[in-house]
Amino acid sequence: MESNREKRGFASDNNAGIHPDIFKELIAVNTGHVIGYGSDIYTERALDIFKEQLGASTETFFVFTGTAANVLSLSGIARSWNSVITAFTAHLEQDECGAPEKFTGCKVLTVDTPDGKINTELLERHIYGFDFEHHSQPKVISVTQPTEMGTVYTASEIRKIADFAHDRGMLLHMDGARLANAAVSLNLPFKEFTTDAGVDVLSFGGTKNGMMFGEAICFLKPGLSSDFKYIRKQGMQLASKMRFISAQYIAYFRDDLWKNCATHSNAMAKILAQKLQQFSEIKITQPVQSNGVFVIMTSEVAEKMRNSYFFYPWNEKTSEYRLMTSWDTTEADIEDFIFLLKKG
């Protein structure tokens, strides 16, 4: 029996290891010397791949972390007198330790949403005060795809928010930490629900879907990123050995590895949800559209299960918990989890 430390759990897709094909790519590029700071053949190839995936105008910059991707992308398009509007559940509000406010100087405004998805009706409450110097100027709307609740925006929903932003001189940012899971759920190429749907700036993640580290900031419209190389450097995110981020993305896109990993994690979440439905005392609170399952269970049951399979509480007041599947989750993991639940 695996120890709890080694056992695959349902806490986070961040807890999963690195896909073997990603590891092989890192080893393959770990030979000889190449010019640092992105002036290497691997980074050039990775940047071309992002143009192929998102459009010829795409300008991509690699950084180390998802927080950096979100915060620096906003730093590139907003000023300290601006405000950024996002969902109350978004990472920008809940999980960046105040980094957006510290590094951009912007005011982060939130809207409450039961399923993690914002819409134009919810946004209206913050759309005022334009050109009034006493008021923080609304500049960016940020959506998460999939949301922190595991729900997925359709391409048309994103287009509606983008049009709403652009009609008011604002920009649309997308936090795509789990973008591959959304693409699989929608059965669409990335470009169709990002660039073609009106997204201006995209944080494109891979760490949660089989990569070791590294994220991409993608400016999808010409002219948005003219000074960004300086922002990345000041933000301490310019990697000297950038080939080890770039190479991971080369492997990630080769033979649709990203798709295979995300398809598997999404499928595991659906299987987990289906098996949980046999327990009348457990309630699934959100549609399972990506690789997250949100459930209400008693704290007593949750604590007993967390001794064997660690996972996080989502809302302690309502006894809601988040169960995440990963690229390496197996049906055996799920069967054992269900077996322990039945044991009570």
Secondary structure in CASP SS format (residue, H / E / C, confidence):
PFRMAT SS
TARGET T0000
AUTHOR 0000-0000-0000
METHOD secondary structure of the structure
MODEL  1
M C 1.00
E C 1.00
S C 1.00
N C 1.00
R C 1.00
E C 1.00
K C 1.00
R C 1.00
G C 1.00
F C 1.00
A C 1.00
S C 1.00
D H 1.00
N H 1.00
N H 1.00
A C 1.00
G C 1.00
I C 1.00
H C 1.00
P H 1.00
D H 1.00
I H 1.00
F H 1.00
K H 1.00
E H 1.00
L H 1.00
I H 1.00
A H 1.00
V C 1.00
N C 1.00
T C 1.00
G C 1.00
H C 1.00
V C 1.00
I C 1.00
G C 1.00
Y C 1.00
G C 1.00
S C 1.00
D C 1.00
I H 1.00
Y H 1.00
T H 1.00
E H 1.00
R H 1.00
A H 1.00
L H 1.00
D H 1.00
I H 1.00
F H 1.00
K H 1.00
E H 1.00
Q H 1.00
L H 1.00
G C 1.00
A C 1.00
S C 1.00
T C 1.00
E E 1.00
T E 1.00
F E 1.00
F E 1.00
V E 1.00
F C 1.00
T C 1.00
G H 1.00
T H 1.00
A H 1.00
A H 1.00
N H 1.00
V H 1.00
L H 1.00
S H 1.00
L H 1.00
S H 1.00
G H 1.00
I H 1.00
A C 1.00
R C 1.00
S C 1.00
W C 1.00
N E 1.00
S E 1.00
V E 1.00
I E 1.00
T E 1.00
A E 1.00
F C 1.00
T C 1.00
A C 1.00
H H 1.00
L H 1.00
E H 1.00
Q H 1.00
D C 1.00
E C 1.00
C C 1.00
G C 1.00
A H 1.00
P H 1.00
E H 1.00
K H 1.00
F H 1.00
T H 1.00
G C 1.00
C C 1.00
K E 1.00
V E 1.00
L E 1.00
T E 1.00
V E 1.00
D C 1.00
T C 1.00
P C 1.00
D C 1.00
G C 1.00
K C 1.00
I C 1.00
N C 1.00
T H 1.00
E H 1.00
L H 1.00
L H 1.00
E H 1.00
R H 1.00
H H 1.00
I C 1.00
Y C 1.00
G C 1.00
F C 1.00
D C 1.00
F C 1.00
E C 1.00
H C 1.00
H C 1.00
S C 1.00
Q E 1.00
P E 1.00
K E 1.00
V E 1.00
I E 1.00
S E 1.00
V E 1.00
T E 1.00
Q C 1.00
P C 1.00
T C 1.00
E C 1.00
M C 1.00
G C 1.00
T C 1.00
V C 1.00
Y C 1.00
T C 1.00
A H 1.00
S H 1.00
E H 1.00
I H 1.00
R H 1.00
K H 1.00
I H 1.00
A H 1.00
D H 1.00
F H 1.00
A H 1.00
H H 1.00
D H 1.00
R C 1.00
G C 1.00
M C 1.00
L E 1.00
L E 1.00
H E 1.00
M E 1.00
D E 1.00
G E 1.00
A C 1.00
R C 1.00
L H 1.00
A H 1.00
N H 1.00
A H 1.00
A H 1.00
V H 1.00
S H 1.00
L H 1.00
N C 1.00
L C 1.00
P C 1.00
F H 1.00
K H 1.00
E H 1.00
F H 1.00
T C 1.00
T C 1.00
D C 1.00
A C 1.00
G C 1.00
V C 1.00
D C 1.00
V E 1.00
L E 1.00
S E 1.00
F E 1.00
G C 1.00
G C 1.00
T H 1.00
K H 1.00
N H 1.00
G C 1.00
M C 1.00
M C 1.00
F C 1.00
G C 1.00
E E 1.00
A E 1.00
I E 1.00
C E 1.00
F E 1.00
L C 1.00
K C 1.00
P C 1.00
G C 1.00
L C 1.00
S C 1.00
S C 1.00
D C 1.00
F H 1.00
K H 1.00
Y H 1.00
I H 1.00
R H 1.00
K H 1.00
Q H 1.00
G C 1.00
M C 1.00
Q C 1.00
L C 1.00
A C 1.00
S C 1.00
K C 1.00
M C 1.00
R H 1.00
F H 1.00
I H 1.00
S H 1.00
A H 1.00
Q H 1.00
Y H 1.00
I H 1.00
A H 1.00
Y H 1.00
F H 1.00
R H 1.00
D H 1.00
D H 1.00
L H 1.00
W H 1.00
K H 1.00
N H 1.00
C H 1.00
A H 1.00
T H 1.00
H H 1.00
S H 1.00
N H 1.00
A H 1.00
M H 1.00
A H 1.00
K H 1.00
I H 1.00
L H 1.00
A H 1.00
Q H 1.00
K H 1.00
L H 1.00
Q C 1.00
Q C 1.00
F C 1.00
S C 1.00
E C 1.00
I C 1.00
K E 1.00
I E 1.00
T C 1.00
Q C 1.00
P C 1.00
V C 1.00
Q C 1.00
S C 1.00
N C 1.00
G E 1.00
V E 1.00
F E 1.00
V E 1.00
I E 1.00
M C 1.00
T C 1.00
S H 1.00
E H 1.00
V H 1.00
A H 1.00
E H 1.00
K H 1.00
M H 1.00
R H 1.00
N C 1.00
S C 1.00
Y C 1.00
F C 1.00
F C 1.00
Y E 1.00
P E 1.00
W E 1.00
N E 1.00
E C 1.00
K C 1.00
T C 1.00
S C 1.00
E E 1.00
Y E 1.00
R E 1.00
L E 1.00
M E 1.00
T C 1.00
S C 1.00
W C 1.00
D C 1.00
T C 1.00
T C 1.00
E H 1.00
A H 1.00
D H 1.00
I H 1.00
E H 1.00
D H 1.00
F H 1.00
I H 1.00
F H 1.00
L H 1.00
L H 1.00
K H 1.00
K H 1.00
G C 1.00
END
